[in-house]
Amino acid sequence: MATIEVSDEIKEHIKALATEFGKSEATILRLALENGMEDVEDYFRAEAAVKRLQTGEEHTIPLEEVERRFGLAD
């Protein structure tokens, strides 16, 4: 498992949450990681998609075109 350095501000925030809710600091950190992993994954996937768009490897389709293709246009 990795060891990370965090700011004093984050350490204090973790301690405050643990105290306020009667949980261990390890529980607070575990929950933060579990719930934050999806956000981190989404961020990196979005970043990769933007790069593919910028390099022309991937393209977008205007909504009007999608509606036309699937017979959803007015």
Contacts in CASP RR format, 6 or more apart in sequence:
PFRMAT RR
TARGET T0000
AUTHOR 0000-0000-0000
METHOD contacts of the structure
MODEL  1
MATIEVSDEIKEHIKALATEFGKSEATILRLALENGMEDVEDYFRAEAAV
KRLQTGEEHTIPLEEVERRFGLAD
14 25 0 8 1.000
14 28 0 8 1.000
14 29 0 8 1.000
15 25 0 8 1.000
17 23 0 8 1.000
17 28 0 8 1.000
18 24 0 8 1.000
18 25 0 8 1.000
18 27 0 8 1.000
18 28 0 8 1.000
21 28 0 8 1.000
49 58 0 8 1.000
52 58 0 8 1.000
53 59 0 8 1.000
53 60 0 8 1.000
64 73 0 8 1.000
66 72 0 8 1.000
67 73 0 8 1.000
END
